[in-house]
Amino acid sequence: MSTTHPTGPDAAGPGDSSRTVREAMADRLLRAATRSGAQLVSEAAVLVQGAAVLADPIAGAVYSTPATAAADGVHAAAHPQDHPHHVQRPAAGAVLVLHPAPTMTAEHVRLVATTTAALLEVRGQRAAELRAEQMRLHSTLLRLLLAGHTTSVTDTVRAGGLTHVTLYRLTGPDIPTAHQVLWRAVRPSLAGHGGACALIGEVDGELLVAELHHGSDDGRVLRLVSRVSERHNLLAGLAGPLPLAETPTAHADAAAARHSATPAHRIVPADAVGTPQLARLLPPGPYTAWARSVLSPLTPDHRHLLLVRLRTGSAPRAATALGLSPGTVRTRLRGVAALLDADLEDITVQAHLLLALRAPTRGDGQGEGEGEGRPKSDRQARLEKLPSGILDTDAARTWAVGLVGGLEPHLRIALACWLRHHARTAPAATELHVHRTTLTTWLTRCAERLGQNLADAAVRAELHLALEATAKDGDDPRALPRRGGRTYRRL
């Protein structure tokens, strides 16, 4: 950039000239700031005759001039020691990175960086003043969506043709901060973004993100939610894409899936919960026929209630996921148990029921030829025992051995006993005649060697099926060898 200095008797002195240059620079940046943040960053790049990037730790490059400098700017913000020639300033929750031309003086670059960062802060404060109202609007739209008022929501977001929703439910130690960070990263707009519209809000103490789209998304929101989850120690369940009319179902499925999330896997899709791998290995003919028979008395609402209950592991957690009271859920579950004529608290029943719900069958009810006069055993299969030809196949045994085959005998016995006692340590330790601390230690070893989260109800059901498929004659608490009372002797 060149500057023309006045000459003649009225020429200003060196100090006046310097002030004029600074004022002209500030004026250019101020005019750019009144237009947009992108224009402000672009003007800063022009003034340093190089590149300027506003890098967000979650969203990456927010603004970049030129566009090709985005990756370099993000890397410089994350690793400043690797980029000593870049000038950085914190700005509005992000980092302003300038890469000036070699001819630029250090003082000039520092002045541009400081002024630009200050103007970005002003824009950020103004946006924060408006953000509270926008966040309340988003929360209201999310509640309307969950209540089934999809037309009102789609009319409000002014993005026609949106037919599906992908839903995220997040919990963690500091939801308000995560909400602010995710909001800045996603930059949601009611006008939509690339054929989609993201709604972000706090609903009942958790962070809820609903991405409305045309049936598939580009993964942008998923990437941002993943980064925020990692940075702020959140656990998330993901459900969808589902039609907008099924948003309440997606809401419950996301909560159920979240119970399977761990620090190692912070976002769990709903379709990844509950024996999906085993279901693909079973013979489709007898498996589908058995599942259809088992589920024949149930309506779709019954099946969804059971699936949420089995994924979450308890009636209170299922009630939270479904937005119902625990008493209502327990009453409905008692009705379902009567229809199935089964004890829904039994681990074998739970495992078999989860397997039936995963089968490629709709289970729409009884067939036309099933009359009232036929014996009940002919109309409906039992849950307590799988028929032959389903779990006793070579493929199922291979799956089971791969899952639990590496456990030592005493760990197999302890794990199977603990599962039979509904994952309660005290009664299982009593049956095994070991101290609760000993059993807890063994269960920790099981989790480490299996690489599984034993707190996950769906994982426990999978493990029970695998232990059933690989059962041995010595898998009995009475067969556990001992020495000196309760002291265990390694086999």
C-alpha positions, 0 to 999 in steps of 0.5 A: 500500500502506498501513501501520498504525502502533501508537500509545500509550505502547508505540509504536515510534519512527520507526526501529523502524517503518521496520525493521518495514516492511522486515521485513514486506516481506522476509517477504512476498517470502521466502514467495513465493520458496518457492512459485515464481519467478512468485509472487515476481515477482508479489509484487514487483509488488504491493509497488511497486503497479505492474508487474514483469517478469523479462526474459531476453535470449533467451526474452523475458519469463520472468515478468510481472505483469500479463501485459500488461506483458511487452513493455514490460519486455522492451523496457526491459531491452534499452533502459534509456535509453528507460525512465528510470522503470523500476528494473532489477536483474540476476537469475539471468542475466536482468533484473528490471524494476520499473515502480512507481506514482508514489506509491512512494518511491525507497528503497522501490522500490530495496529491493523490487528488491534483495531480489527480485533476491537471492531470484531469484539464490538460486532460480537457484543452487538450480536450477543445482545440479539442472541438471547432473543434468537435463542429463546425463539429457537427454544420455542420452535423446538418445543413446537416441533416436539409437540407436532406443530411441524407446519408452524415451524417450517413456515417460520423458518422460511425454508420450504421443502424441508421434510426430515429432521436429524436430532441431537440430545446432549448433556454435560457439566456446562450446557449453557457454555456449550450452547453459546459455543455451538451457536457461534460455530453453527451460526444458525439462521431461520432462512436456512443454510445450504438447503437445511436449517438448524435449530439449537436450544436448551430444553429441560436442562439439556442441549437440543439440536434439530437439523431440518433438511430434505432427507439427508444432510451434509454432515456439517452440524454433526462435525460441529456437535462432535467438536463441541462434545469433545471440547466441553465433555458432552455426551450425545444421542443422535436420531434420524433422519426421520420425517418431520412428523416423527420428531417425537420418536426421534427425540425419544430415540436420541435420549435412549441412544445417549445412554450408550455414549461414553467419553470414548464414543461421545455421540451414539446414533440410535441405530447403533444401539442394541444387537444390530451386528448379531441381527444381521448374522441370524437366518432371516427365515426362522428369525423373522417368523419368530420375531413376528410371532413374538411381537404380534400382540404389540402396536407400534407404540408398544414396540417403541416404548419397549425399545426405549425401555431396553436401551435406557435400562430403567423405567425412570430413564425411559420416562425422561426420554419419552417425556412421560412420568415414571408412573405412566411408563410403569403402567404401560409396561405392565400392560405390555408385559401382560400382552407378552405374558413375560417378565420384562425384568428378566435379563433373558426376556430383555435380551430376546425382546431386544433381538426381536425388535431388531428383526427385519419384520414389522410385526403388524399384529396377528395374521388373518388366519389366526382365529380366536379358537386356536391355542395361544401357543400356536399364535404367539411364540414365547420370549423365555426361550429361542427356537432352534435354528436362530442363535445355535448357528455357526455364525451366531456362535462365531459372533459370541466367541468373538465377543466373550470367548476371551474371558477367563472362567471365573470372569464368565461365571461372575459376569453371567451371575451379575447379569442374571441379578439385573446388574446389581452387585450385592445379590450377585456377590452373595450368590457367588460367595465373594465380597462386593469389592471382589466382584466389582474388580472382576466386572472392571476386568470384564469391561476392560477385556471385552472393551464394552461399557457394562453400564449400557443396558443394550450392551448387557443384553448383548453379553447375555446372548453371547454367554448363552450361545457359548454356555459351558457346563461349568458356568455355575457359581457353585463350580467356582473353585475356592481356597480359604473361605472366600479367597478365589483361586485362579483356574 
